[in-house]
Amino acid sequence: MIRRSLNSLYLFCKSRRALTSWALPMETTSDTSFSTIANDHKSLCLALAEQLIRRGLLSSAQQVIRRLVSHSSSVSDAISVANFGIERGLNLGLGTYGALIKKLVGSGQHQLAEVLYHENVRSRGIDPDPLILTHMVICFCTLGKLEEASFHLSRLLMKSCAPCKATCNSLLQELYNREMILDAFDFFVWISNARVFLGFWCNRLIDKLCNRGYMDEALQVFDIMREKIGYLPTVHMYKTLFYGFCKRGWVFEAELLFAEMESQGVYIDKTMYTSLISEYCKSKKMKMAMRVLLRMLKTGCEPDNRTCNTLIHGFMQLGLFEKGWIISKQMIEWGMQPDVITCGIMISEYCKEGKCDFALMLLNTMVSCNVTPSVHCYTVLINALHRENRFMEINELYESMLNSGVVPDHVLYFTLLRNYPKGHELQLAHMVLQAIGKIGCGIDPSALSASTHMLRHGDLEQEIEILLGEIVKSNINLAAVGFSVYILALCMDGKTNAALNCLNRMASLGCKPLLFTYNSLIKSLCQDGLFEDVESLIAIMEEQGVIADRTTYLIMINGLCKQGDLESALGVLDHMDDMGMKSGVAIYDSIIDCLGREKRVLEAENMFKRMLEEGVDPDEVVYTTMIMAYLNNGRVVEGRQLFEKMMENSIQPSMLSYTALISGLVKRNMTDKGCIYLARMLRDGLSPNVVLYTSLISHSLKKGKFEYAIRLVDLMDNSQIEFDLVSYIVLVSGVCRNIPVISKKWHNLNRNNVRAWQMLFLLLHQSTLLPKVNYLQVHLSSSEEIKCFAVKLIQKIQDTRFMPNLYLYNGIISGFCWAQRMQEAYDNFESMQRQGLCPNQVTYTILMNGHVHSGDIDGAIGIFNKMNADGCDPDRIAYNTLLRGLCKAGRPVDALTLSYTMRKRGVFLSKLSYESLLNCFCASNLDDDAFKLFEEMIASNYIPRRFNRHWLLSMLCKKNKLQEAQIVFDTMLEKGQAWNYGRKRVFVES
């Protein structure tokens, strides 16, 4: 009966619109309706209402109907009463509608309540009373219509009526369900100030706010709960706040809450003690960490392995290895044995300090004690061996790991990538996935039916997908790792679309992607400049419950900074603040570095201050970045002051910061000041390394000081410091770039500069061994000697085994081109491609330059055409190089045609190209084209060189084009350019 009555109500409200009445179809007629109602009181009241209606006392009848609806025991009774009034032509009135809506909402019939409200209140323009508004807020919240609920709450407040607890609870619940936590918090604070107290929401809000990192808001709810509502905090609430403080790095607040919990007699477990110790270790406050440990022991709470490992990690991060070992020995006295994590921490810190052999000894000790090292131990060791160029040991260590039954993971794959040349990402992924399948899942890769056939046809991606399918069937967790490896390989190979398709396939197989997987894709999208797709991917992450971390935002900010989009990068930083996520020092370092490179040093300075104000402890890297920003912008005093400030803050400068400061001072021609810091560096026990030498050699070569550079190379060799890849790139590029012009600046330097460089060499020589013969020690006094030196250098590089590198190959090709040995340049060009390196615009431009200097302009045109055919779009430098080559070859028509092509493609001529083209037109006696080009140069704010403008003026005068000559003459005078007497006389006589 109730269900049929409700259905009738719904159908009637949807079909009929009445101005004065609202009737419900009932199963019984009006004559028999009285007999169906059992309650005598109700029958008497209805009879009274009918009499009042007959006598025309409609207002009194409305009141009777409203009371009956309000006091009806069920929705069906309320509906029957309403129908009674409607059938007799009675307008029910706002009170009756309110009572009926209240009944419907209270019984859970929210959709019918909404229909009744729209059809009989809102559509008729009736201003609802507080009762209707209150229950419609509840109704709309339950239906998920938050905007409607907020609108009606606002109307309720406009009537100076406070919402009831049920209304507030409904709105809070809807906000909570929608994850609108900050809005829920704001509403909770508002209703608390309005003295509507919902204490049961405190726990839920604090949990969610702490989980999101909104600790200020969580504390405010905590205070409202205690001060206004009068609730006592539960143990769960204390712990939620405590871990929230720790997660955000608020050690002081965590300590205060810790003390309050102790005063309230709340039991503090070892996990909480360890969390507080961990935060002090992260802040490098080891004395405070030890104080918490002593308090922990005093209360009888015994530490566990995690507690000790946290302390060991803290001490070793500060380089205090002896104290770390003391804690490890204390573990044994407390009845604990150092575990895999303990050894992993020690191995990791030894590797960071460059003590790779100590780390290997510790790893071997673990194996001999039947303790299987984790994959993390092998990963950090492989990374350290790579930094020391011990490539053979990397392969041996990897094989040893597999033989020990350790399953590789995605992080190890990423580390191994550095030991492989570019273009081998999928091959390495296939190898790692085979190991995961074999060791982790017991899969024999060779037993896969399609394996051999697929590999023969080179379809490596399909082979990997088959292998992943088998891993999914065996172990879903390892499948997530396997997919991470494969997706990273595709991203590194530049196949972003294939990586996204793989992510979809992963989801279809029910395999949840790791955060590492998303971060790999985000990095790839950022490199492609697809930042809108990054936002979409982050939205997908959140839908799947994967929360972006600092690494995610660091990748985004790095990508934006590399694109030069600092505004968006700062927007991401502000978004992190809004989320309550504390930005890491690496994020600030990335932004400060970008600001420094763009000469926005004041903004970089403000960002550095913002980092300090937000409680982010700067490390040596960010200090060095800020110092470089100062030095590169000529603010040497501030750079030196910041270096001293870094030392005051107990950050001992390493080679990183010393190299940046010394190199920056030398670059600014302040070599004497650089010597001061070089002497301090030597006193600190630091020896000059390859980075410092490379930096000094680079500055010497950029200024054309070959003798300086070669003496530094000789000194470096005598110090037994091996050249690395960057050193060779700098040396080859610098020497080859300066082959055409030999600088004599060594002999033209002032006495103070010479003395400073002599002091620099003297300080560097303190760390050298006995001198030895070095074939690089030559005196370069002619272009031919420099060419011979460059060729010998290239031959030495080719004898040294380095990973294939595009920059190094470009330098080598450049050297052979400048030496006019084009065949050897092309041999290296082909060798580069055989090793998986694709030539870029720089490579093609170098070859074009080589042909131009060899007088082979057709060869240069051929390279330009090949560049286009290979899908490598020529850049401005490539166009201008070919243009100058055509001018040099005396082909003005081709040069003019190329200049038109450049303009169509939005490529502008450089000043040197303008000069070459003007010279070519004058030499070819093309006076009209030369004059037009002159006007174009002036419009582009380029003033022709004296020789070219004199030549142009003479040519115009000889051809009796005096009007054009007058324009040239007057234009140069306006630009403040003087004419010599001879040219002026030629013009006057003409």
MOKAQUI-V385380 format. One record per pair of residues at least 6 apart in sequence whose C-alpha atoms are under 6 Angstrom apart, sorted by sequence separation. I is the first residue (numbers start at 0). J is the second residue. D is the distance in whole Angstrom. If there is no record, write none. Layout:
i->I j->J d->D
i->I j->J d->D
This chain:
i->71 j->77 d->5
i->224 j->230 d->6
i->436 j->442 d->5
i->437 j->443 d->6
i->779 j->785 d->6
i->471 j->478 d->5
i->140 j->148 d->6
i->315 j->323 d->6
i->470 j->478 d->6
i->630 j->638 d->6
i->850 j->858 d->6
i->51 j->60 d->6
i->68 j->77 d->5
i->103 j->112 d->6
i->139 j->148 d->5
i->174 j->183 d->6
i->208 j->217 d->6
i->244 j->253 d->5
i->279 j->288 d->5
i->314 j->323 d->6
i->349 j->358 d->6
i->489 j->498 d->6
i->559 j->568 d->6
i->594 j->603 d->5
i->629 j->638 d->5
i->664 j->673 d->5
i->699 j->708 d->5
i->815 j->824 d->5
i->850 j->859 d->5
i->885 j->894 d->6
i->920 j->929 d->5
i->955 j->964 d->6
i->48 j->60 d->5
i->100 j->112 d->5
i->136 j->148 d->5
i->171 j->183 d->6
i->205 j->217 d->5
i->241 j->253 d->6
i->276 j->288 d->5
i->311 j->323 d->5
i->346 j->358 d->5
i->381 j->393 d->6
i->486 j->498 d->5
i->521 j->533 d->6
i->556 j->568 d->5
i->591 j->603 d->5
i->626 j->638 d->5
i->661 j->673 d->5
i->696 j->708 d->5
i->812 j->824 d->5
i->847 j->859 d->4
i->882 j->894 d->6
i->917 j->929 d->6
i->952 j->964 d->6
i->132 j->151 d->6
i->129 j->155 d->6
i->69 j->98 d->5
i->109 j->138 d->5
i->137 j->166 d->5
i->140 j->169 d->6
i->406 j->435 d->6
i->883 j->912 d->6
i->61 j->91 d->6
i->65 j->95 d->4
i->140 j->170 d->6
i->886 j->916 d->6
i->875 j->906 d->6
i->137 j->169 d->6
i->277 j->309 d->6
i->312 j->344 d->6
i->347 j->379 d->6
i->487 j->519 d->6
i->522 j->554 d->6
i->592 j->624 d->6
i->786 j->818 d->5
i->813 j->845 d->6
i->883 j->915 d->6
i->140 j->173 d->6
i->273 j->306 d->5
i->280 j->313 d->5
i->308 j->341 d->6
i->343 j->376 d->5
i->350 j->383 d->6
i->378 j->411 d->5
i->406 j->439 d->6
i->440 j->473 d->6
i->479 j->512 d->6
i->483 j->516 d->5
i->490 j->523 d->6
i->518 j->551 d->6
i->525 j->558 d->5
i->553 j->586 d->5
i->560 j->593 d->6
i->588 j->621 d->5
i->595 j->628 d->4
i->623 j->656 d->5
i->630 j->663 d->6
i->658 j->691 d->5
i->693 j->726 d->5
i->700 j->733 d->5
i->809 j->842 d->6
i->816 j->849 d->4
i->844 j->877 d->5
i->851 j->884 d->5
i->886 j->919 d->5
i->97 j->131 d->5
i->209 j->243 d->5
i->703 j->742 d->5
i->718 j->767 d->4
i->717 j->767 d->6
i->718 j->768 d->6
i->717 j->768 d->6
i->717 j->770 d->6
i->23 j->82 d->5
i->22 j->82 d->5
i->22 j->85 d->5
i->425 j->488 d->6
i->21 j->85 d->6
i->424 j->488 d->5
i->20 j->85 d->6
i->20 j->90 d->6
i->19 j->90 d->6
i->409 j->480 d->6
i->1 j->75 d->5
i->409 j->484 d->5
i->732 j->810 d->5
i->728 j->807 d->5
i->731 j->810 d->5
i->735 j->814 d->5
i->671 j->755 d->5
i->670 j->755 d->6
i->674 j->759 d->6
i->9 j->111 d->6
i->213 j->579 d->5
i->212 j->579 d->5
i->422 j->835 d->6
